[in-house]
Amino acid sequence: MAKSIISEGKTTNEAIDKGLKELNVTKDMVDIKIIDNKEKRSFFNILTPRVVKVELILKEDVNEVAKKDNIVKEVYVTEEDLKQAEDNVRKFLENNIRKFSDTAKYEINCTDTDIEINITGENIGFLIGYRGECLYAIQTILSSIANKNVKNRVRVILDIQGYKEKRVKALEELAEKVSKTVIRTGKAITLEPMQAYERKIIHSKLQNNNKIKTKSIGNEPNRRIVISLNK
């Protein structure tokens, strides 16, 4: 039977992106079933609570390919794709950045496959939200805007006031602190629910520690990490 997971998000795209990260696959490797897809909302209503559920079913042949050569399919992004995506994002931000704050400004940098956007300014912490929830909702929206009329999907990476770098540092410090407590007490510790990218940071930080082991339990959006002794 093909592996499947239920993923949740504020938008359909966010729910799908979370599921893809959880399975560590690309979109063409899964069948997607929308369980709860409520009406679309405007850009400035993203703080209104909502939940969209999707089921991602891993195509059976993907498991066989992974076993044989452990290759993850890469999508080729052309210069035309990047230019179109950048133009889409730049036009949107030019028209809307001041709606966030009078001092808000943005910077766009392009790599071979990605568009990196950094927004700075005074009193724009509300754009980050609790544990970055609002930031990632905006990133999903910007990704949809960027990829309009683009042949091969371009990844959009958004940061606001350097939040992501600070969050990575905080999570790595948390991982070290909790692992030491587990080793000292011998008792497993379950962390609070985290997004997939945050759990990946914890797993990566502790993967070379032979004294402990980590695993994720539960379903999105309440999936969390358990850190325990490696007996």
C-alpha positions as semicolon CSV with decimal commas, in nm:
position;residue;x (nm);y (nm);z (nm)
1;M;0,000;0,000;0,000
2;A;0,131;0,345;-0,089
3;K;0,239;0,566;0,199
4;S;0,014;0,864;0,269
5;I;-0,008;1,150;0,517
6;I;-0,265;1,413;0,607
7;S;-0,123;1,765;0,599
8;E;-0,284;2,090;0,714
9;G;-0,224;2,457;0,640
10;K;-0,389;2,794;0,613
11;T;-0,399;2,752;0,234
12;T;-0,403;2,456;0,002
13;N;-0,049;2,535;-0,119
14;E;0,082;2,560;0,237
15;A;-0,076;2,227;0,329
16;I;0,076;2,064;0,020
17;D;0,420;2,219;0,080
18;K;0,421;2,093;0,440
19;G;0,328;1,745;0,325
20;L;0,597;1,740;0,057
21;K;0,859;1,845;0,311
22;E;0,740;1,577;0,551
23;L;0,767;1,307;0,284
24;N;1,085;1,464;0,142
25;V;0,957;1,434;-0,215
26;T;0,861;1,660;-0,504
27;K;0,504;1,729;-0,614
28;D;0,517;1,493;-0,912
29;M;0,592;1,202;-0,678
30;V;0,254;1,213;-0,502
31;D;-0,118;1,205;-0,570
32;I;-0,298;1,488;-0,391
33;K;-0,651;1,475;-0,252
34;I;-0,802;1,793;-0,107
35;I;-1,000;1,704;0,203
36;D;-1,101;2,051;0,313
37;N;-1,047;2,339;0,074
38;K;-1,240;2,641;0,193
39;E;-1,290;2,963;0,000
40;K;-0,989;3,167;-0,098
41;R;-0,917;3,482;0,096
42;S;-0,750;3,808;0,012
43;F;-0,382;3,869;0,084
44;F;-0,450;4,088;0,384
45;N;-0,683;3,841;0,554
46;I;-0,418;3,575;0,609
47;L;-0,439;3,614;0,988
48;T;-0,796;3,487;0,991
49;P;-0,793;3,133;1,134
50;R;-0,860;2,857;0,881
51;V;-0,748;2,504;0,817
52;V;-0,718;2,329;0,483
53;K;-0,650;1,955;0,484
54;V;-0,494;1,757;0,202
55;E;-0,395;1,394;0,171
56;L;-0,065;1,323;-0,004
57;I;-0,034;0,968;-0,133
58;L;0,315;0,860;-0,232
59;K;0,312;0,695;-0,573
60;E;0,417;0,334;-0,536
61;D;0,688;0,347;-0,803
62;V;0,863;0,626;-0,614
63;N;0,953;0,385;-0,334
64;E;1,115;0,147;-0,584
65;V;1,314;0,426;-0,749
66;A;1,435;0,550;-0,410
67;K;1,549;0,202;-0,314
68;K;1,742;0,152;-0,638
69;D;1,936;0,474;-0,674
70;N;1,831;0,716;-0,395
71;I;1,789;0,994;-0,651
72;V;1,561;1,292;-0,592
73;K;1,432;1,440;-0,914
74;E;1,549;1,795;-0,982
75;V;1,353;2,041;-1,193
76;Y;1,555;2,248;-1,438
77;V;1,486;2,618;-1,400
78;T;1,573;2,840;-1,695
79;E;1,690;3,200;-1,686
80;E;1,356;3,293;-1,840
81;D;1,175;3,120;-1,554
82;L;1,379;3,310;-1,296
83;K;1,337;3,643;-1,471
84;Q;0,960;3,602;-1,505
85;A;0,928;3,493;-1,141
86;E;1,142;3,782;-1,020
87;D;0,943;4,032;-1,226
88;N;0,617;3,894;-1,085
89;V;0,736;3,926;-0,726
90;R;0,900;4,265;-0,773
91;K;0,586;4,412;-0,930
92;F;0,370;4,283;-0,646
93;L;0,601;4,410;-0,374
94;E;0,641;4,750;-0,539
95;N;0,264;4,791;-0,529
96;N;0,206;4,653;-0,180
97;I;0,517;4,683;0,040
98;R;0,406;5,015;0,190
99;K;0,082;4,859;0,305
100;F;0,284;4,668;0,561
101;S;0,462;4,971;0,706
102;D;0,577;5,315;0,591
103;T;0,935;5,206;0,656
104;A;0,910;4,858;0,503
105;K;1,149;4,777;0,222
106;Y;1,256;4,465;0,041
107;E;1,560;4,311;-0,126
108;I;1,555;4,034;-0,388
109;N;1,846;3,803;-0,466
110;C;1,835;3,523;-0,722
111;T;2,037;3,200;-0,723
112;D;2,036;2,944;-1,004
113;T;1,705;2,798;-0,886
114;D;1,563;3,021;-0,611
115;I;1,441;3,371;-0,541
116;E;1,538;3,498;-0,196
117;I;1,337;3,787;-0,055
118;N;1,425;3,981;0,258
119;I;1,181;4,232;0,407
120;T;1,297;4,482;0,669
121;G;1,148;4,783;0,841
122;E;1,012;4,917;1,168
123;N;0,719;4,758;1,349
124;I;0,674;4,468;1,107
125;G;0,700;4,187;1,359
126;F;0,333;4,106;1,296
127;L;0,439;3,978;0,953
128;I;0,639;3,703;1,124
129;G;0,367;3,588;1,359
130;Y;0,389;3,318;1,624
131;R;0,685;3,093;1,546
132;G;0,692;3,225;1,190
133;E;0,342;3,109;1,095
134;C;0,251;3,437;0,925
135;L;0,590;3,457;0,752
136;Y;0,542;3,114;0,593
137;A;0,186;3,197;0,490
138;I;0,318;3,507;0,311
139;Q;0,598;3,301;0,157
140;T;0,340;3,060;0,015
141;I;0,143;3,350;-0,134
142;L;0,456;3,508;-0,283
143;S;0,548;3,171;-0,431
144;S;0,211;3,152;-0,607
145;I;0,255;3,506;-0,737
146;A;0,612;3,440;-0,853
147;N;0,521;3,128;-1,048
148;K;0,239;3,279;-1,250
149;N;0,312;3,213;-1,620
150;V;0,636;3,031;-1,526
151;K;0,704;2,698;-1,699
152;N;0,922;2,534;-1,433
153;R;0,845;2,614;-1,072
154;V;1,084;2,854;-0,899
155;R;1,128;2,826;-0,524
156;V;1,068;3,142;-0,322
157;I;1,244;3,186;0,012
158;L;1,123;3,471;0,232
159;D;1,287;3,612;0,544
160;I;1,170;3,903;0,757
161;Q;1,405;4,096;0,986
162;G;1,650;3,802;0,989
163;Y;1,397;3,581;1,167
164;K;1,502;3,252;1,008
165;E;1,867;3,278;1,108
166;K;1,766;3,361;1,467
167;R;1,516;3,074;1,471
168;V;1,773;2,822;1,347
169;K;2,014;2,928;1,621
170;A;1,742;2,905;1,886
171;L;1,637;2,556;1,773
172;E;1,994;2,427;1,764
173;E;2,049;2,558;2,118
174;L;1,725;2,393;2,227
175;A;1,833;2,063;2,072
176;E;2,165;2,070;2,260
177;K;2,002;2,163;2,589
178;V;1,732;1,898;2,571
179;S;1,973;1,624;2,458
180;K;2,195;1,692;2,762
181;T;1,891;1,668;2,989
182;V;1,788;1,337;2,832
183;I;2,138;1,193;2,876
184;R;2,153;1,312;3,237
185;T;1,808;1,190;3,344
186;G;1,760;0,896;3,109
187;K;1,405;1,016;3,038
188;A;1,269;1,093;2,694
189;I;1,148;1,447;2,626
190;T;0,875;1,540;2,379
191;L;0,905;1,886;2,227
192;E;0,617;2,113;2,138
193;P;0,465;2,089;1,786
194;M;0,685;2,231;1,513
195;Q;0,672;2,284;1,140
196;A;0,854;2,033;0,921
197;Y;1,151;2,263;0,851
198;E;1,197;2,321;1,226
199;R;1,189;1,949;1,304
200;K;1,450;1,896;1,034
201;I;1,682;2,143;1,211
202;I;1,648;1,947;1,537
203;H;1,705;1,610;1,367
204;S;2,009;1,741;1,177
205;K;2,165;1,898;1,487
206;L;2,147;1,573;1,684
207;Q;2,202;1,313;1,412
208;N;2,569;1,265;1,503
209;N;2,503;1,227;1,876
210;N;2,526;0,851;1,932
211;K;2,389;0,875;2,286
212;I;2,043;0,989;2,184
213;K;1,790;0,935;1,905
214;T;1,513;1,149;1,764
215;K;1,184;1,065;1,599
216;S;0,873;1,255;1,494
217;I;0,526;1,154;1,614
218;G;0,171;1,272;1,554
219;N;0,003;1,438;1,259
220;E;0,028;1,790;1,121
221;P;-0,007;2,053;1,251
222;N;0,063;1,886;1,588
223;R;0,357;1,671;1,480
224;R;0,644;1,688;1,728
225;I;0,986;1,544;1,804
226;V;1,069;1,294;2,078
227;I;1,429;1,292;2,200
228;S;1,530;0,979;2,392
229;L;1,831;0,769;2,489
230;N;1,977;0,550;2,217
231;K;1,972;0,218;2,399
